[in-house]
Amino acid sequence: MTELITNWAELEAQPYGARFTVGTEATNVIITEIQLLDREGTPLTKSVMVPWYIAGTATGLTIGTAASGAVAIANSRGLLIASVAKLAGYLVTNSSGRADISITEAGALTSHLVLVMQSGQLAISGAITHAA
């Protein structure tokens, strides 16, 4: 059965941006916390899906290098679906519009997490920098 959204408030409550908090490296792992935001800049209060990819630059215009270790959901916050292993896929947030993604890298690597909003705009994290 197909469910149609007929409530305009639901249609307007789509992700228009994201707030990223890049953690510090601990045992080769960096966790990036994500809070999706509505068009007013208010945190979303529902689960949504957005495409994601790893970029090599702060502009989001290059595909990054795949991490040597896992790229996965952390803290049971969200669902990560990879369509290109460790480089791209879909992110499903929890019911608070939040997700935590961990990136494990044994060597030196700097990357940026990019989320593609429904409008086509890019939300790009700060540098996720693994030391050698």
NORFENGI-V213835 format. One record per residue. RES is the residue in one letter. PHI is phi in radians with two decimals (none if undefined). PSI is psi in whole degrees, -180 to 180 (NA if undefined). NEAR is the number of other ideal C-beta (glycine too) atoms within 12 Angstrom. Layout:
((RES:PHI:PSI:NEAR) (RES:PHI:PSI:NEAR))
This chain:
((M:none:131:3) (T:-1.58:130:4) (E:-1.77:124:7) (L:-1.70:140:8) (I:-1.54:119:13) (T:-2.01:2:8) (N:-1.69:118:11) (W:-1.05:-35:9) (A:-1.06:-38:12) (E:-1.15:-41:16) (L:-1.14:-35:13) (E:-1.37:-20:17) (A:-1.51:53:24) (Q:-1.78:159:26) (P:-1.24:128:41) (Y:-2.01:-9:28) (G:-2.96:-179:28) (A:-2.61:149:36) (R:-1.92:126:26) (F:-1.92:140:30) (T:-2.21:109:20) (V:-1.54:122:26) (G:-1.37:-180:24) (T:-1.62:155:15) (E:-1.25:133:26) (A:-2.43:116:14) (T:0.90:50:14) (N:1.24:6:22) (V:-2.00:135:26) (I:-2.15:127:36) (I:-1.79:128:31) (T:-1.89:121:43) (E:-1.56:139:31) (I:-2.21:133:44) (Q:-2.19:116:30) (L:-1.33:147:40) (L:-2.13:149:29) (D:-1.45:-175:27) (R:-1.18:-15:18) (E:-1.62:-2:13) (G:1.46:13:14) (T:-1.59:140:19) (P:-0.99:135:25) (L:-1.14:150:34) (T:-2.13:39:20) (K:-2.68:165:24) (S:-1.48:133:21) (V:-2.45:166:34) (M:-2.07:134:26) (V:-2.37:147:38) (P:-1.21:149:29) (W:-2.39:157:45) (Y:-2.71:164:35) (I:-1.73:125:37) (A:-1.87:155:29) (G:-1.62:-10:23) (T:-2.33:162:19) (A:-1.21:-14:21) (T:-1.44:-18:12) (G:1.36:11:26) (L:-1.65:4:14) (T:-2.32:145:18) (I:-1.35:135:18) (G:-1.39:-176:34) (T:-1.56:136:23) (A:-1.13:140:23) (A:-1.16:153:30) (S:-1.27:-25:19) (G:-1.94:-159:21) (A:-1.30:150:22) (V:-2.10:113:37) (A:-2.66:170:27) (I:-1.26:140:29) (A:-2.02:157:26) (N:1.02:25:18) (S:0.92:32:13) (R:-1.93:91:26) (G:1.84:-172:35) (L:-2.48:131:25) (L:-1.98:123:37) (I:-1.97:116:21) (A:-1.67:127:23) (S:-1.83:-24:14) (V:-2.19:110:17) (A:-0.80:122:17) (K:1.14:8:29) (L:-2.22:-26:25) (A:-2.87:159:26) (G:2.88:-144:28) (Y:-2.23:143:22) (L:-2.02:128:40) (V:-1.93:122:27) (T:-1.41:168:34) (N:-1.37:-174:28) (S:-1.23:-4:17) (S:-1.84:13:21) (G:1.21:23:33) (R:-2.02:155:34) (A:-2.71:150:42) (D:-2.12:129:31) (I:-2.07:130:45) (S:-1.83:140:34) (I:-2.17:126:41) (T:-1.89:127:25) (E:-2.50:126:29) (A:-1.43:-24:17) (G:-1.90:-159:17) (A:-1.54:130:16) (L:-2.78:133:28) (T:-2.09:129:28) (S:-2.52:173:37) (H:-2.33:138:34) (L:-1.57:127:46) (V:-2.05:130:37) (L:-1.95:138:44) (V:-1.78:114:27) (M:-1.32:161:27) (Q:-1.02:-27:23) (S:-1.32:-12:15) (G:1.70:-12:12) (Q:-1.19:154:20) (L:-1.80:135:27) (A:-1.88:121:32) (I:-2.11:129:33) (S:-1.24:167:36) (G:-1.21:179:23) (A:-1.10:133:23) (I:-1.85:100:39) (T:-1.97:115:23) (H:-1.65:131:29) (A:-1.46:158:17) (A:-1.25:NA:12))
